[in-house]
């Protein structure tokens, strides 16, 4: 379960970004893909690595 890195709320929405072209993610050294986490409380948006 993710929680907001800004306000600590667990009321977050997680979106999977594996739709990125594999070439781009390989260039960035991120073969596992990323998740976009959006906090529904404070509106903070940040990226985390998919594990």
Phi and psi in degrees as GROMACS dihedral restraints (atoms count N, CA, C in turn):
[ dihedral_restraints ]
;  ai    aj    ak    al  type     phi  dphi    fc
    3     4     5     6     1   -89.6    20    10
    4     5     6     7     1   152.1    20    10
    6     7     8     9     1  -134.6    20    10
    7     8     9    10     1   153.3    20    10
    9    10    11    12     1   -60.3    20    10
   10    11    12    13     1   132.6    20    10
   12    13    14    15     1   -77.0    20    10
   13    14    15    16     1   -11.6    20    10
   15    16    17    18     1   -97.2    20    10
   16    17    18    19     1   -52.3    20    10
   18    19    20    21     1  -110.9    20    10
   19    20    21    22     1    -7.3    20    10
   21    22    23    24     1    82.6    20    10
   22    23    24    25     1     2.0    20    10
   24    25    26    27     1   -70.0    20    10
   25    26    27    28     1   145.4    20    10
   27    28    29    30     1   -95.5    20    10
   28    29    30    31     1     4.6    20    10
   30    31    32    33     1   -85.4    20    10
   31    32    33    34     1    72.1    20    10
   33    34    35    36     1  -122.4    20    10
   34    35    36    37     1   156.1    20    10
   36    37    38    39     1  -112.5    20    10
   37    38    39    40     1   127.5    20    10
   39    40    41    42     1  -108.8    20    10
   40    41    42    43     1   127.3    20    10
   42    43    44    45     1  -118.2    20    10
   43    44    45    46     1   132.1    20    10
   45    46    47    48     1   -82.8    20    10
   46    47    48    49     1   130.8    20    10
   48    49    50    51     1  -104.8    20    10
   49    50    51    52     1    26.9    20    10
   51    52    53    54     1   -72.4    20    10
   52    53    54    55     1    -2.1    20    10
   54    55    56    57     1   -74.3    20    10
   55    56    57    58     1    -4.9    20    10
   57    58    59    60     1   -63.6    20    10
   58    59    60    61     1   145.6    20    10
   60    61    62    63     1   -57.1    20    10
   61    62    63    64     1   135.8    20    10
   63    64    65    66     1   -62.1    20    10
   64    65    66    67     1   -31.0    20    10
   66    67    68    69     1   -62.0    20    10
   67    68    69    70     1   -44.5    20    10
   69    70    71    72     1   -63.5    20    10
   70    71    72    73     1   -45.3    20    10
   72    73    74    75     1   -68.3    20    10
   73    74    75    76     1   -31.0    20    10
   75    76    77    78     1   -68.9    20    10
   76    77    78    79     1   -39.7    20    10
   78    79    80    81     1   -63.1    20    10
   79    80    81    82     1   -36.5    20    10
   81    82    83    84     1   -81.5    20    10
   82    83    84    85     1    -2.8    20    10
   84    85    86    87     1    72.4    20    10
   85    86    87    88     1    31.8    20    10
   87    88    89    90     1  -126.9    20    10
   88    89    90    91     1    67.1    20    10
   90    91    92    93     1   -66.6    20    10
   91    92    93    94     1   -21.0    20    10
   93    94    95    96     1   -82.6    20    10
   94    95    96    97     1   -14.5    20    10
   96    97    98    99     1    89.5    20    10
   97    98    99   100     1   168.2    20    10
   99   100   101   102     1  -126.2    20    10
  100   101   102   103     1   158.6    20    10
  102   103   104   105     1  -116.5    20    10
  103   104   105   106     1   138.3    20    10
  105   106   107   108     1   -97.7    20    10
  106   107   108   109     1   123.6    20    10
  108   109   110   111     1  -109.5    20    10
  109   110   111   112     1   126.9    20    10
  111   112   113   114     1  -117.9    20    10
  112   113   114   115     1   123.3    20    10
  114   115   116   117     1   -81.6    20    10
  115   116   117   118     1   127.4    20    10
  117   118   119   120     1   -79.7    20    10
  118   119   120   121     1   -14.2    20    10
  120   121   122   123     1   -88.5    20    10
  121   122   123   124     1   -52.8    20    10
  123   124   125   126     1  -107.5    20    10
  124   125   126   127     1    -6.2    20    10
  126   127   128   129     1    83.2    20    10
  127   128   129   130     1     3.9    20    10
  129   130   131   132     1   -66.8    20    10
  130   131   132   133     1   135.1    20    10
  132   133   134   135     1  -121.0    20    10
  133   134   135   136     1   129.9    20    10
  135   136   137   138     1  -148.3    20    10
  136   137   138   139     1   164.8    20    10
  138   139   140   141     1  -106.5    20    10
  139   140   141   142     1   142.4    20    10
  141   142   143   144     1  -130.3    20    10
  142   143   144   145     1   156.6    20    10
  144   145   146   147     1   -79.6    20    10
  145   146   147   148     1   138.2    20    10
  147   148   149   150     1   -74.4    20    10
  148   149   150   151     1   134.7    20    10
